Amino acid sequence: MPSVQCPGCNRSINLELHEIGQTIVCAKCDTTFNTLTGETLQSEWLQEVQVPTATPEPTVQGPHDVGFYGQRVVDEHIREIEDTLLMQGEVIRLAITGFVMDLAKQPDPMGKPAGLAPTKGSAFRRHYLIATDQRVILWARGLIVGSATESFHLADLQDVEFRRSLWSGTVLVLSLPAKQAALACVHPDEGRAARDLLVKWAGEARHPKAPPQHGADPTAQLERLAKLYRDGLISKKEFEEKKRKLLDQI
């Protein structure tokens, strides 16, 4: 099994084949580095920009729409996603890279999640987690074998966990009604931000805001007001004042 030495604490770390040339996080000292070059990454991995919404949230200016885009997202890949994976009118809100993997429910005692393996796409190509205004899409890009795509509605996303694994670095675990899916080798800053946004958007999809309640029809209110006056429940002065206010609404 290949291994690499952490530049932060000089600890020897065993690597999976798909981790060669990728960015990982040392479980002992939290140093983030490339396993091939040994280059450490700055803590400011993301660039924040202001989003024109009522409630600002941490975002990154992407190649197309304003949304959350990871540092390793490629323009060409986003265009391919928009052309081949999105439905008409669907808009990308989040895009991060990693490795799409299957995840069993019981973790390994040594910190390796059970069933965590690059079973989809190629371990030598960049995979994507995409969130739109409607769905979450996992796109495992292929090389020799074909690419694999899985998608589900935001409302079906029950939980999102942010885990650290000795074997696969930072892992984003998505819990669905009948299974779990994972994106491994995610940059920690991107993983935390993506988790928070996905949990927020999934909650909004499950509990959509009710449309604003408008007042009753002024014409119907005038009819009820006239009945109150005929029944002697209000005086003529009260009737005229309320009628004037209702007429102003028409």
N, C-alpha and C positions, 0 to 999 in steps of 0.2 A: 504494500500500500504506500503511495507517495506521501511525503510529509514536507512541511515547510516550517521555518523558524519564525516566530513572531518577532517583529522588529521592536516591539515595545517591552516585552519581558523575556525575550530569548527562549520562550517555551516552544518545544517541538509539537506541532499539530499535525495529526494524520488527516489526509485529504481523501475525499471521494473523487472519482475521475472527473465528474462534472464541475468540481470546484477549482480545477486547474485553470489559472488565468482569470479567475473571478475574484470579486471583492468579498472578504469574509470579516467577521468580528471575533477577536480573541475572547474566549469565555473568561479568561483570568484577569486581563487588564483592560478589556474593552477597546483595544487598539483596532482600528479599521484599516485594512491593507489589502493590496492585490497579491494573490498567491504566486503569481509568476514574476512580477517585477519587484515585489517587496515594498512598493511605494505606499506610504500612508496617506490617508485622505484627511482633508481639513474637516473640522466639526461643522463648519457652515457649508453643508452639502447643497442646501436649497437656497434659492433666491426668492424672497417674498415680494409680492406686488399687491397693490390695493385692488380689490374686486368691487365693481360698482353694484353692491347689494346693500340692503338695509342692515344686515348682520355680517360684518367683515369676518372672513375666515382665512387661515393660512393657505395661500395658493402660490402656484408658480406659473409664470407666463409660458404657455405652451406654443407649439408651432402654428396653431390655427386659432381655436377659440380660447377665451380666457378660462382657465381651469387649473387643475393640479397636475403637473407633469414632472415625472422623475428626471433626474439629471442625465440618465442614460437612454432616455426616449429618443428615437430617431425620426426625423421628419418623414422620410420615405415610408417607414412602417406605419405611421399615423395615417398617411394618405391611403395606404393599402387597406387599413382597417376601415376607414370611412367608405372606401369604394366597395369592399367585399363583405364586411361583417355587420354594418349598421343598417337598420331599417330606415325607411323614408321619414325624415323629420327628426331622427334620433341625434342627440348632441353629446359629444364626449365631455365629461366633467372631470375625469381622473384617468391617468395612465402611468403605470410604474412597471419596472422590469424585474425579472427574477427567473425562477424555474418552476413551471407548473408541475405539481406532484399530487399523487393520491396519498391520503392520510388515514390510517386506521385509528380506532378510538383509544387504544391503550398505548401509552408511551413506553419506550424502553427504559429500564432503570438507569442506564448509563447516559441517558440524555438524548439518545437517537430515537425520534418518533417512529413507532412501528409502522411499517408499510410505506415509509417515505422513500420514494425512488423515482428517478426521472423516467417514468413509464410512458410519457406522452411527448411527442415531438423529439427534438434533438438536444442532447446535452451540450452541444457546441454552438447553439444559436440562442439568441436572446428571446425570451418568452415575455408575455405581457399580461397584466391584469388591467382591464379597461372597465370603467364605470361610466355609464351614460345616464341620461335623465330617466331611463326606464329599466335598464338591466345592468348586470355585472357579467363581463365576458372574460374567460380565461383562454388565451391564445398561445398554444404551445407550437412554436414554429419548428418545422421539420427540415431535415437536410437530405439524408438518404431515404428515411421513412417520411411519410407525409405529415403535414401539420394537423393538429387536433384542436378543435374549438368546442368549448362548453359555455353555455350561457344560462342565466336564470334571472327571474324578476327580483328587483330590489326588495320587494315585500317578502320574498321567500328567505331572505338572509336573516337567520335567527341571532347570530352572534359573530363577532370578529375578534380573534385573539392575536396578540403580539407575543411571540415566543423567541427565546434564544436557544439555539442548539449547537452543541460542540461539533456536530457533523455537518450541519447545513446552514450555519450562521443564523441570521435573523429570518424567522418564518412567520408568515401571515396566514393564519388558519381561519377558513370560512366555514361556519356551521350552517348546514341546510337541513330541511326536515328529515331526509333519509340518508345523508352522507356528510362527509367533510372533504374539503378541497384545500390545497395549500399552495402558496407561492413562496419558495425558499430563496435564500441568498438575496434578500431584499436589503437595501441600505436602511439602517436603523431609523434615521430621521424620516425617510419616506414611509417606512412601515408604520410608525406611530401616527403620522399625519393621515395616512390612508385609512388606518383603522378608525380613527375618530370620525372622519368624513363618512365612511361607509356605514358606521353605526347610526350616525345622524340621519343620513339619507334613507336607510332602511326603515327607521322609525317613522319618518315622514311619509314613506310609501304605505306603511301599514296603517297609519292613522292620519289620513289626509285632512287638512283643515276644512271645516265646513264653510260653504259660501256665505258671504255676509248677508245678514237678515235685513231685508228692507222693510220699511214701515207699511202698514196696511194701506189699501187703496183709498185715497181721499174721498172718492165717490161713495164707497161703502160706508166710510165713517160719517159722511154727511147724512146718509139715510138713517144710520143709528142715532145720530144727534137729533134729527127731526123727530124720531120716535120718542126719544127721551123728553123732548119738549111737549109733544102731544100728550104724553102720559103724565105731564105735570111734575116730572122729576127734576127739571132744571128751569130756571127763570128765563124770561125773554132776553134779558141782558146777557146772561151766560150763553144762551143759544146764539145770539148775534156775534159775541166775541169769538166763540169757538168756530162758528161758521166762517168768519172772516179769515181765521188762521188756516182753516182747511182749504179755502178757496185760493189762498196764496200758494199752496202746494201744487195746484193743478196747472 
